[in-house]
Amino acid sequence: MDPKTLLLASASFMMAISASASAQTVAPVGAPIDASTASAADDDSEIVVYGNGKVRQEQTVSRKAIEILPPGSSPLKAVARLPGVALQSSDPFGSYELGTRLSVRGFNQSQMGYTLDGVPLGDMFYNGHNGLHVSRAIAAENIARVDVSQGAGSLGIASTSNLGGNLEFVSRAPSAVPSGEVALTYGMYDTVHLYGRLDSGELPTGTKLSISGVVHDASKWKGFGSQSDAKVNGKIVQAIGSATLAGWLNYSLHKERNYADLSPATLDRIGYDLDFLRPDYATAILLSQVSANQTARAANRALPFPSAGTAFPAPYTNVNDTYYDSGGIRRDWLGALTLDVPVSDWLDTTATYYHHYDKGSGGIYTPAVFSPDGFPLSVRTTEYGIKRDGGIAKASARLGAHTIQLGFWHEDNRASTDRNYYAASLTNRPDVTAFLTDAFRSDFLTDLTTVTNQYFVSDSWQVLDALTVAGGFKGTRVSNGITTTFGTPFINGRIAAKDWFQPQVGATYRIGRQELFANYAENMRAFISSFRGPFGTTQAGFEAIRDTLKPETSRMIEGGWRFDLGQLRGVVAGYDVKFKNRLLAAFSGANILGNPSILQNVGSVTSRGVEVGATYQLARPLALIASYSYNDSTYDDDTINGTAFVATKGVRTVDTPAHLAKGEINYDDGMFFGNVAGAYTSRRNVTYTGDVTVGGYTLFDAAIGYRFPADSTFAGVEIQVNAVNLTDERYIAALGSGQFFNTASSLNNTLQAGSPRQVFGTVRRRF
């Protein structure tokens, strides 16, 4: 049976089972979405909360913001409505990891910090080494809220990558009453999304349990193949006297067939619809044969494939214009146990243990390496493994006007990154979204270690009823090691980054319903145990930088006004950031060749800007949300790339829009609900010298839904229709998918096209 047909049949069965649930558990008309469950507090919250009492620029995005998105969407899409946050993705859900990029105030995705219920997710980069993407860590339907700090991450966040801000994802608690939910989504490009959840309610033992599952499958909007997900999330909360023990375990199997990277040249010559060639095997073979013939002719050798000739078939002019197929697979287990103990009325303690296991592979059909029998293609994979164990301990003491917090985080991460090749033939086409076996060649087999130790101390002092001063510091030491058991480049060694004093100090001052805030913070980003870091070179290159390379650091000053003018609430903030010791890897050649690089410090970046966000509650069912941000991020220094001089001083940083403007209309009267949202992203630089840019674009999304009344035949049922990219805009979304380059002359395929208009329909049953 076709997998999508099986999914639809399963959903119909689950809907029928749920229909027998007691009508008494159905939320009454007028209740905001799910008033019968313990998570109603999350549903009752506003879409955006503007961080009252925080000394930093900080907002919270509620569960409502996630539920209005097309099911299957990454929670990052809900966060993208905030000022200063730029999100681009090649797919309509923002869950295609290789083609999704997040940046905040000029800091890219790998320079932010991320946690799930306090557990570190690493830097969420596709080439995983210290964590996993939130789209794999948990089903979006199970997220209660997201706390976002655009500037300095909080002192207590378990992250060593947060030069910029942080995103803290908080999962839904198990319901206090027995309840459940089933939802089915079907849409364009054969999209099927099935979600189900059961909550036990509070048992006589004081135990609360929840279990949920997701199956998602969506065909690519161009080319061949699909993106698929399977997730299982389980959570338990147990009262132990006055203490609380909470545990959760999440499983994810994520498969994605990639969208081809574009370049300005291929855009002009072929267009946005250029993708990988599958199932056209013949053209992929021909491109490789022609390339081999051209190489042979240049060396005055006989042509290895005489019948193929030396001219590429139109519209292709280069063997690297596209390839046959590319994709990846990730399997993750992530779990944690947290014990909260209120020791006394003035002292609270908490301790968390977590474990993460990951196995992953990213594969591509490459013409650069032939199969052993001379077939002009093989499948090159980069294979990943992660085994992380960590512990976090915190204590909070209330001593008069002071709230003192201290904490310690330790993590031991054993990872691996291997490069292998698998044979292909006319009758054997290895699946790039599967774990392959029997490699005929290995470029390298490496073991990577990362040992993290970090502490923090903070004090929040209520100086006056209106004035709060908060300050503290954190210290970090991260040791990175590599052991190469086989391959070229053969590299072994260790490097460490440490800074035992990274201070923060801030204050808030209330004037009636208004609040002023200011904050100063210093942060360090540790080196990474990855070929994107100091290990992406030769042994000689590593020895040359090991004792002189400095970790990236940032200094941030921000301040603003949180205003409450009755129906109008929001924030105005300004910031000044100095980003020092910027690390840049000097690459050469096409991305697929995997040439080694040398990491180097190339100066600093100055980033200044202003952010405005506001919510206008016209009436209880109707709210308007808008934000605008201006960012001026430029390189402070010219760059020496090897021996080449690159004029980057004063140039805007890559992939950093100067202007972001967003607006939306939200309506919810308990039965009818909907949303219309628009977002403008201005021009962005593709090269470090700014001689190649991509234009700005504006996207519109919409949603409309209806909840059936509690006294109707369909009580507990909701229907929802979502449309993304309503105007069918053609635009470039993610940049840097194949790294960034110095100038147009060195530019390679590194652009991702944004998805066209798509429409999805959802039927949801709560009981």
GUTI-180633 format. One record per residue (C-alpha): residue number from 1; residue in one letter; x, y, z. Coordinates in steps of 0.2 Angstrom, whole numbers. Example, Ala and Ser with C-alpha at 12.3 -4.5 7.8 and 13.67 -1.06 7.14 Angstrom:
2
1,A,62,-22,39
2,S,68,-5,36
***
This chain:
767
1,M,0,0,0
2,D,6,18,-4
3,P,13,26,12
4,K,2,41,10
5,T,-13,30,8
6,L,-9,21,24
7,L,-7,37,33
8,L,-24,43,28
9,A,-32,26,33
10,S,-23,27,50
11,A,-29,44,53
12,S,-47,40,48
13,F,-47,25,61
14,M,-39,36,75
15,M,-52,50,71
16,A,-66,37,73
17,I,-59,30,89
18,S,-57,48,97
19,A,-75,52,92
20,S,-81,40,106
21,A,-73,50,119
22,S,-85,58,132
23,A,-92,75,126
24,Q,-90,81,143
25,T,-71,84,140
26,V,-74,95,125
27,A,-70,113,127
28,P,-85,124,127
29,V,-88,137,113
30,G,-78,153,117
31,A,-64,144,126
32,P,-47,147,118
33,I,-43,131,109
34,D,-41,118,123
35,A,-48,124,139
36,S,-51,107,146
37,T,-33,102,147
38,A,-19,107,160
39,S,-10,116,146
40,A,-24,129,144
41,A,-13,142,152
42,D,-2,141,137
43,D,-17,142,125
44,D,-24,157,135
45,S,-8,167,133
46,E,-5,180,121
47,I,3,176,104
48,V,18,187,109
49,V,23,193,127
50,Y,36,207,127
51,G,47,201,142
52,N,41,213,156
53,G,54,213,170
54,K,68,207,160
55,V,84,217,159
56,R,87,211,141
57,Q,77,212,125
58,E,67,197,126
59,Q,50,190,120
60,T,40,175,122
61,V,30,166,108
62,S,16,156,114
63,R,8,140,108
64,K,-5,149,99
65,A,8,156,87
66,I,14,138,83
67,E,-4,131,81
68,I,-9,144,68
69,L,5,137,57
70,P,3,123,44
71,P,6,107,55
72,G,23,100,52
73,S,31,118,53
74,S,46,121,63
75,P,43,132,79
76,L,56,143,71
77,K,43,149,59
78,A,33,156,74
79,V,48,165,81
80,A,51,173,64
81,R,37,186,68
82,L,49,194,81
83,P,59,210,78
84,G,77,207,73
85,V,74,188,68
86,A,77,183,50
87,L,72,166,44
88,Q,74,158,27
89,S,69,141,21
90,S,68,132,5
91,D,52,122,10
92,P,36,129,17
93,F,38,122,34
94,G,55,128,39
95,S,60,110,44
96,Y,71,106,29
97,E,87,108,39
98,L,100,110,25
99,G,90,124,17
100,T,85,133,33
101,R,94,148,40
102,L,91,158,55
103,S,100,175,59
104,V,97,187,73
105,R,105,205,73
106,G,118,199,61
107,F,123,183,70
108,N,120,167,61
109,Q,112,151,67
110,S,127,143,73
111,Q,131,159,84
112,M,115,157,94
113,G,111,146,109
114,Y,97,134,110
115,T,89,123,123
116,L,74,112,126
117,D,68,111,144
118,G,85,117,148
119,V,94,103,139
120,P,107,110,126
121,L,103,108,107
122,G,120,113,102
123,D,122,126,88
124,M,108,117,77
125,F,119,117,62
126,Y,116,103,48
127,N,133,95,50
128,G,129,90,67
129,H,143,88,80
130,N,136,94,97
131,G,117,94,96
132,L,102,93,85
133,H,89,104,76
134,V,73,108,86
135,S,63,101,72
136,R,70,84,76
137,A,71,86,95
138,I,52,88,98
139,A,36,89,88
140,A,31,107,86
141,E,13,102,93
142,N,21,98,110
143,I,30,115,112
144,A,21,126,125
145,R,31,142,122
146,V,48,149,115
147,D,58,162,125
148,V,68,172,113
149,S,83,184,118
150,Q,89,194,103
151,G,104,201,112
152,A,113,193,126
153,G,108,175,131
154,S,104,173,149
155,L,119,168,160
156,G,111,151,165
157,I,108,145,147
158,A,118,129,143
159,S,126,135,127
160,T,144,139,122
161,S,139,146,105
162,N,128,160,110
163,L,138,175,104
164,G,121,182,100
165,G,105,178,109
166,N,96,162,113
167,L,80,152,110
168,E,73,142,124
169,F,60,130,119
170,V,48,124,133
171,S,38,108,131
172,R,20,105,136
173,A,17,97,152
174,P,6,82,153
175,S,-12,86,156
176,A,-20,85,174
177,V,-36,77,166
178,P,-37,63,154
179,S,-37,70,137
180,G,-31,68,119
181,E,-29,75,102
182,V,-29,68,84
183,A,-25,79,69
184,L,-23,75,50
185,T,-16,87,37
186,Y,-17,85,19
187,G,-10,97,6
188,M,-1,101,-10
189,Y,13,91,-16
190,D,6,76,-8
191,T,9,82,10
192,V,2,71,23
193,H,5,75,42
194,L,-3,65,56
195,Y,-2,69,74
196,G,-9,60,89
197,R,-7,63,108
198,L,-14,55,124
199,D,-13,62,142
200,S,-16,51,156
201,G,-22,64,168
202,E,-16,64,186
203,L,-16,46,193
204,P,-18,42,211
205,T,0,40,213
206,G,2,59,208
207,T,9,53,191
208,K,5,62,175
209,L,10,55,158
210,S,9,60,140
211,I,13,51,124
212,S,12,57,106
213,G,18,53,89
214,V,20,62,72
215,V,21,55,54
216,H,25,68,41
217,D,28,65,22
218,A,29,79,9
219,S,35,78,-9
220,K,48,91,-14
221,W,40,106,-23
222,K,53,103,-37
223,G,63,88,-42
224,F,61,71,-36
225,G,58,64,-18
226,S,51,69,-2
227,Q,55,75,16
228,S,49,63,29
229,D,48,63,48
230,A,43,51,61
231,K,43,56,80
232,V,38,49,96
233,N,38,60,112
234,G,35,54,129
235,K,34,64,146
236,I,31,59,164
237,V,29,71,179
238,Q,30,63,196
239,A,27,72,213
240,I,38,66,227
241,G,33,75,242
242,S,36,93,239
243,A,49,89,225
244,T,45,85,207
245,L,53,73,196
246,A,51,76,177
247,G,57,64,163
248,W,55,64,144
249,L,62,54,130
250,N,60,59,112
251,Y,64,49,96
252,S,66,56,79
253,L,69,48,62
254,H,71,62,49
255,K,74,59,30
256,E,76,73,18
257,R,80,74,-1
258,N,89,89,-4
259,Y,85,104,-16
260,A,100,108,-27
261,D,110,123,-23
262,L,109,137,-36
263,S,121,151,-42
264,P,118,167,-51
265,A,125,159,-67
266,T,113,144,-65
267,L,98,155,-61
268,D,101,165,-77
269,R,104,150,-88
270,I,92,137,-80
271,G,81,146,-68
272,Y,73,143,-50
273,D,67,126,-55
274,L,84,118,-57
275,D,86,103,-46
276,F,94,87,-45
277,L,92,75,-60
278,R,84,60,-52
279,P,76,50,-60
280,D,86,55,-76
281,Y,101,44,-73
282,A,107,45,-91
283,T,110,64,-91
284,A,119,62,-74
285,I,131,49,-82
286,L,133,60,-98
287,L,138,75,-88
288,S,152,65,-79
289,Q,158,57,-95
290,V,159,74,-104
291,S,169,81,-89
292,A,181,67,-89
293,N,183,69,-108
294,Q,187,87,-106
295,T,200,84,-92
296,A,208,70,-103
297,R,209,82,-119
298,A,217,96,-108
299,A,230,83,-103
300,N,232,77,-121
301,R,226,60,-116
302,A,214,49,-125
303,L,195,52,-122
304,P,189,39,-109
305,F,171,40,-115
306,P,173,44,-134
307,S,154,42,-138
308,A,150,56,-125
309,G,160,69,-134
310,T,167,85,-125
311,A,151,96,-125
312,F,139,97,-111
313,P,121,94,-115
314,A,110,111,-115
315,P,107,119,-103
316,Y,122,113,-93
317,T,139,120,-95
318,N,148,113,-81
319,V,148,96,-72
320,N,144,105,-56
321,D,128,113,-62
322,T,119,99,-54
323,Y,120,81,-49
324,Y,110,65,-49
325,D,103,65,-31
326,S,107,71,-14
327,G,99,68,3
328,G,101,64,21
329,I,95,54,36
330,R,96,57,55
331,R,91,46,69
332,D,90,54,86
333,W,86,49,104
334,L,86,63,116
335,G,80,61,134
336,A,82,70,151
337,L,78,68,170
338,T,75,83,180
339,L,73,84,199
340,D,66,100,207
341,V,68,101,226
342,P,62,116,236
343,V,74,114,250
344,S,66,128,260
345,D,55,143,258
346,W,70,153,252
347,L,80,140,243
348,D,76,130,227
349,T,87,117,219
350,T,86,108,202
351,A,97,95,194
352,T,96,88,176
353,Y,104,73,168
354,Y,102,71,149
355,H,108,59,135
356,H,108,62,116
357,Y,112,48,104
358,D,113,53,85
359,K,117,43,69
360,G,116,52,53
361,S,122,52,35
362,G,122,65,21
363,G,125,58,3
364,I,127,65,-14
365,Y,130,57,-31
366,T,147,63,-36
367,P,156,63,-53
368,A,173,67,-44
369,V,175,49,-39
370,F,171,34,-50
371,S,165,17,-44
372,P,178,3,-44
373,D,172,-4,-60
374,G,174,13,-69
375,F,156,18,-69
376,P,157,37,-69
377,L,147,40,-53
378,S,148,35,-35
379,V,139,40,-19
380,R,149,51,-7
381,T,143,52,11
382,T,148,61,26
383,E,142,51,41
384,Y,140,57,59
385,G,138,50,76
386,I,135,59,92
387,K,134,52,110
388,R,132,66,123
389,D,130,65,141
390,G,128,80,152
391,G,122,87,169
392,I,116,103,175
393,A,114,109,193
394,K,106,125,198
395,A,101,134,215
396,S,91,149,218
397,A,91,158,235
398,R,79,172,240
399,L,89,183,253
400,G,79,199,257
401,A,79,210,241
402,H,91,198,232
403,T,88,183,222
404,I,105,174,220
405,Q,107,160,207
406,L,121,149,203
407,G,124,134,192
408,F,136,122,184
409,W,135,113,167
410,H,146,98,162
411,E,145,89,145
412,D,155,75,138
413,N,152,73,119
414,R,160,59,109
415,A,156,62,91
416,S,162,55,74
417,T,163,62,56
418,D,168,50,42
419,R,169,52,23
420,N,165,36,13
421,Y,161,32,-5
422,Y,148,18,-11
423,A,148,10,-28
424,A,134,14,-41
425,S,130,6,-57
426,L,117,6,-71
427,T,107,-7,-60
428,N,112,-1,-43
429,R,107,17,-37
430,P,110,18,-18
431,D,97,28,-8
432,V,105,44,-1
433,T,91,44,13
434,A,97,27,20
435,F,112,21,30
436,L,123,13,17
437,T,135,-1,20
438,D,150,-9,11
439,A,160,7,6
440,F,173,5,-7
441,R,183,20,-1
442,S,185,30,14
443,D,193,47,14
444,F,194,49,33
445,L,188,41,49
446,T,188,52,64
447,D,183,53,82
448,L,179,69,90
449,T,178,74,108
450,T,171,89,116
451,V,172,92,135
452,T,162,107,142
453,N,163,115,159
454,Q,153,131,162
455,Y,147,139,178
456,F,137,155,182
457,V,133,166,196
458,S,120,180,196
459,D,111,192,208
460,S,94,201,205
461,W,93,215,217
462,Q,76,224,220
463,V,84,241,224
464,L,67,250,224
465,D,49,245,220
466,A,52,252,203
467,L,71,248,201
468,T,79,231,199
469,V,97,228,195
470,A,103,211,189
471,G,121,206,186
472,G,133,191,186
473,F,145,182,176
474,K,149,165,169
475,G,165,155,165
476,T,168,142,152
477,R,181,130,146
478,V,178,119,131
479,S,191,106,126
480,N,190,99,108
481,G,200,84,102
482,I,202,74,86
483,T,209,57,83
484,T,210,51,65
485,T,211,33,63
486,F,212,33,44
487,G,212,46,30
488,T,218,62,22
489,P,220,74,29
490,F,227,64,44
491,I,225,76,59
492,N,227,73,78
493,G,227,85,92
494,R,218,95,105
495,I,213,114,106
496,A,204,123,120
497,A,194,139,122
498,K,192,146,139
499,D,186,162,147
500,W,182,161,166
501,F,174,179,167
502,Q,161,184,155
503,P,151,197,164
504,Q,133,204,162
505,V,124,218,171
506,G,107,226,168
507,A,93,235,175
508,T,74,239,173
509,Y,65,254,180
510,R,46,255,180
511,I,36,271,178
512,G,18,267,180
513,R,14,254,167
514,Q,30,258,157
515,E,47,250,159
516,L,64,255,154
517,F,78,242,153
518,A,97,242,149
519,N,110,228,148
520,Y,128,225,145
521,A,135,207,141
522,E,151,198,135
523,N,151,181,127
524,M,162,169,120
525,R,159,155,107
526,A,169,140,109
527,F,178,131,95
528,I,169,117,88
529,S,174,99,85
530,S,170,99,67
531,F,178,101,50
532,R,169,118,50
533,G,181,122,64
534,P,199,121,68
535,F,200,103,62
536,G,195,106,44
537,T,213,107,39
538,T,230,97,38
539,Q,240,92,52
540,A,253,106,48
541,G,239,119,46
542,F,232,114,63
543,E,249,115,71
544,A,251,133,64
545,I,235,139,72
546,R,233,129,88
547,D,243,141,99
548,T,237,157,91
549,L,219,155,86
550,K,207,164,97
551,P,189,160,100
552,E,175,172,94
553,T,169,184,107
554,S,156,198,107
555,R,152,213,118
556,M,134,219,118
557,I,125,235,124
558,E,107,237,123
559,G,93,247,130
560,G,74,250,127
561,W,57,254,132
562,R,43,242,135
563,F,27,251,133
564,D,9,248,139
565,L,-3,260,132
566,G,-19,250,136
567,Q,-24,242,119
568,L,-6,245,113
569,R,9,235,120
570,G,26,233,114
571,V,44,237,114
572,V,57,249,106
573,A,75,243,108
574,G,92,249,102
575,Y,109,240,102
576,D,127,241,99
577,V,137,225,96
578,K,156,222,94
579,F,160,205,87
580,K,179,201,88
581,N,190,187,82
582,R,179,182,68
583,L,184,165,62
584,L,184,162,43
585,A,189,145,34
586,A,198,148,18
587,F,191,135,5
588,S,196,131,-12
589,G,187,122,-26
590,A,169,116,-28
591,N,159,111,-13
592,I,158,93,-18
593,L,177,91,-19
594,G,179,92,0
595,N,196,101,0
596,P,204,106,17
597,S,203,123,24
598,I,213,134,36
599,L,203,143,50
600,Q,209,160,54
601,N,205,176,64
602,V,200,189,51
603,G,195,204,62
604,S,179,211,69
605,V,161,216,65
606,T,152,231,71
607,S,133,229,72
608,R,121,243,77
609,G,102,243,75
610,V,85,247,82
611,E,70,235,84
612,V,51,239,87
613,G,38,227,90
614,A,20,230,95
615,T,3,221,98
616,Y,-13,231,96
617,Q,-29,223,103
618,L,-43,231,93
619,A,-56,220,102
620,R,-55,204,112
621,P,-56,193,96
622,L,-45,204,85
623,A,-27,209,87
624,L,-14,217,76
625,I,5,212,78
626,A,19,221,69
627,S,37,223,70
628,Y,51,233,61
629,S,70,231,63
630,Y,85,240,56
631,N,102,232,57
632,D,119,239,51
633,S,132,226,52
634,T,148,228,43
635,Y,166,221,43
636,D,179,232,52
637,D,194,224,43
638,D,200,219,26
639,T,204,200,25
640,I,219,191,20
641,N,214,174,12
642,G,230,164,11
643,T,240,177,2
644,A,226,185,-7
645,F,220,202,-1
646,V,201,204,0
647,A,193,221,3
648,T,180,218,16
649,K,181,233,27
650,G,165,243,28
651,V,155,230,18
652,R,139,223,25
653,T,140,206,32
654,V,134,191,22
655,D,116,186,23
656,T,111,201,34
657,P,96,211,28
658,A,96,229,34
659,H,77,230,35
660,L,64,217,42
661,A,46,222,42
662,K,32,211,48
663,G,14,213,51
664,E,-1,201,54
665,I,-19,201,58
666,N,-26,188,71
667,Y,-44,184,74
668,D,-51,171,87
669,D,-68,172,94
670,G,-68,154,101
671,M,-77,147,85
672,F,-69,156,70
673,F,-51,160,70
674,G,-38,166,57
675,N,-22,174,53
676,V,-15,185,38
677,A,4,188,40
678,G,16,198,28
679,A,35,199,30
680,Y,47,209,20
681,T,66,205,20
682,S,78,217,11
683,R,93,214,0
684,R,107,203,7
685,N,125,200,2
686,V,131,184,-5
687,T,149,187,-6
688,Y,161,195,8
689,T,165,209,-4
690,G,147,213,-8
691,D,149,211,-27
692,V,135,198,-27
693,T,118,201,-19
694,V,100,194,-19
695,G,85,205,-20
696,G,73,208,-6
697,Y,56,200,-6
698,T,39,200,3
699,L,29,185,8
700,F,11,183,13
701,D,4,168,23
702,A,-14,165,29
703,A,-24,153,39
704,I,-43,151,43
705,G,-52,139,54
706,Y,-68,134,63
707,R,-71,125,80
708,F,-88,116,81
709,P,-98,120,96
710,A,-99,109,111
711,D,-117,105,109
712,S,-115,100,90
713,T,-113,83,82
714,F,-95,87,78
715,A,-91,94,96
716,G,-72,94,98
717,V,-68,95,80
718,E,-58,109,72
719,I,-55,112,53
720,Q,-40,123,48
721,V,-34,129,31
722,N,-17,136,28
723,A,-9,145,13
724,V,10,150,12
725,N,17,162,0
726,L,0,168,-6
727,T,6,178,-20
728,D,18,164,-27
729,E,33,175,-25
730,R,49,169,-33
731,Y,64,173,-22
732,I,80,167,-15
733,A,78,160,3
734,A,93,152,12
735,L,111,158,8
736,G,127,150,11
737,S,121,132,9
738,G,138,128,0
739,Q,148,141,11
740,F,151,159,7
741,F,164,166,-5
742,N,175,181,-6
743,T,170,188,-23
744,A,159,184,-38
745,S,174,176,-47
746,S,175,163,-34
747,L,157,161,-31
748,N,150,143,-32
749,N,132,135,-30
750,T,127,142,-13
751,L,109,149,-15
752,Q,92,140,-11
753,A,76,145,-20
754,G,61,148,-9
755,S,45,137,-10
756,P,30,143,-21
757,R,12,145,-15
758,Q,6,129,-6
759,V,-11,126,3
760,F,-15,113,17
761,G,-30,108,26
762,T,-31,101,43
763,V,-45,91,53
764,R,-41,91,72
765,R,-51,82,85
766,R,-48,86,104
767,F,-56,75,117
***
